[in-house]
Amino acid sequence: IDSDALHILTAHRAKGLEWPVVFVPFCAAKQFPSDFQKSDLPLPPALLGLDGESEQEFHARGEACLFYVAVTRARNRLFLSSATRYGKSNYA
């Protein structure tokens, strides 16, 4: 990997990798972590492996794990960013 290159990855793809500096954008409510959205194709709880937790709790746990992966990729510096406006939605 070229050390002078800029790598743009999702938190999913960053697992197991590490860089000196990491930027994590969209650190605002309903952005990252994302808001739970009911699926148009509901799956049985047994298939999802919910083990007694609600779909919202399952989603929140998954988002927390992704956030942990994102912030622990930084060796030296970590930058978290957010905005007061994302498109048409205000979060300020």
C-alpha contacts under 8 A as a table, 3 or more apart, distances in Angstrom:
res1	aa1	res2	aa2	distance
1	I	5	A	7.96
2	D	5	A	5.48
9	L	12	H	7.87
9	L	13	R	5.97
9	L	14	A	6.24
10	T	13	R	5.33
10	T	14	A	6.38
11	A	14	A	5.09
11	A	15	K	6.80
11	A	66	L	5.88
11	A	67	F	7.31
11	A	69	V	6.44
11	A	70	A	5.25
12	H	15	K	6.12
12	H	66	L	6.79
12	H	69	V	7.99
14	A	17	L	5.43
14	A	18	E	7.68
14	A	69	V	7.28
14	A	70	A	6.99
14	A	73	R	7.28
15	K	69	V	6.05
15	K	70	A	7.78
15	K	73	R	7.76
16	G	73	R	7.87
17	L	73	R	6.32
18	E	72	T	7.90
18	E	73	R	4.51
18	E	74	A	5.96
18	E	75	R	6.60
19	W	22	V	6.53
19	W	73	R	6.18
19	W	74	A	5.36
19	W	75	R	5.77
19	W	76	N	7.98
20	P	74	A	5.60
20	P	75	R	4.58
20	P	76	N	4.98
20	P	77	R	6.38
21	V	74	A	5.44
21	V	75	R	6.62
21	V	76	N	5.98
21	V	77	R	4.75
21	V	78	L	5.89
21	V	79	F	7.87
22	V	71	V	7.56
22	V	73	R	6.80
22	V	74	A	5.17
22	V	77	R	6.44
22	V	78	L	5.01
22	V	79	F	6.23
23	F	78	L	6.01
23	F	79	F	4.68
23	F	80	L	5.98
23	F	81	S	7.57
24	V	27	C	7.08
24	V	70	A	6.92
24	V	71	V	7.31
24	V	78	L	7.72
24	V	79	F	6.17
24	V	80	L	4.90
24	V	81	S	6.32
25	P	80	L	5.95
25	P	81	S	4.78
25	P	82	S	6.18
26	F	31	Q	5.54
26	F	32	F	5.61
26	F	80	L	7.98
26	F	81	S	6.08
26	F	82	S	5.00
26	F	83	A	7.23
27	C	31	Q	6.45
27	C	32	F	5.03
27	C	33	P	7.21
27	C	80	L	6.45
27	C	81	S	5.74
27	C	82	S	4.96
28	A	31	Q	5.36
28	A	32	F	5.79
28	A	33	P	7.31
28	A	82	S	5.68
28	A	83	A	7.40
28	A	91	Y	7.47
29	A	32	F	6.43
29	A	33	P	6.54
29	A	34	S	7.13
29	A	35	D	7.51
29	A	91	Y	7.37
30	K	33	P	5.98
30	K	34	S	4.44
30	K	35	D	4.37
31	Q	34	S	4.55
31	Q	35	D	6.88
32	F	63	E	7.61
32	F	67	F	7.62
33	P	60	A	7.60
33	P	63	E	5.43
33	P	64	A	7.07
33	P	67	F	7.25
34	S	63	E	7.12
36	F	56	Q	6.07
36	F	59	H	6.45
36	F	60	A	7.61
38	K	42	P	7.70
39	S	42	P	5.53
43	L	47	L	6.57
43	L	48	L	6.79
44	P	47	L	5.35
44	P	48	L	6.58
45	P	48	L	5.07
45	P	49	G	6.11
45	P	50	L	5.69
45	P	51	D	7.91
46	A	49	G	5.12
46	A	50	L	6.67
46	A	51	D	7.68
50	L	53	E	5.35
50	L	54	S	6.86
50	L	55	E	7.14
50	L	58	F	6.47
53	E	57	E	5.95
53	E	58	F	6.39
54	S	57	E	5.14
54	S	58	F	6.18
55	E	58	F	4.95
55	E	59	H	6.06
56	Q	59	H	5.08
56	Q	60	A	6.09
57	E	60	A	5.02
57	E	61	R	6.09
58	F	61	R	5.23
58	F	62	G	6.29
59	H	62	G	5.11
59	H	63	E	6.18
60	A	63	E	5.08
60	A	64	A	6.12
61	R	64	A	5.10
61	R	65	C	6.29
62	G	65	C	5.14
62	G	66	L	6.31
63	E	66	L	5.03
63	E	67	F	6.17
64	A	67	F	5.09
64	A	68	Y	6.20
65	C	68	Y	5.05
65	C	69	V	6.23
66	L	69	V	5.04
66	L	70	A	6.19
67	F	70	A	5.02
67	F	71	V	6.26
68	Y	71	V	5.41
68	Y	72	T	6.04
69	V	72	T	5.38
69	V	73	R	6.49
70	A	73	R	5.69
71	V	74	A	6.32
71	V	78	L	6.91
72	T	75	R	7.80
74	A	77	R	5.88
74	A	78	L	5.74
83	A	86	Y	6.74
83	A	91	Y	7.66
83	A	92	A	7.94
84	T	90	N	5.85
84	T	91	Y	5.12
84	T	92	A	4.67
85	R	88	K	7.08
85	R	89	S	5.83
85	R	90	N	4.55
85	R	91	Y	6.01
85	R	92	A	7.24
86	Y	89	S	5.47
86	Y	90	N	6.55
86	Y	91	Y	7.89
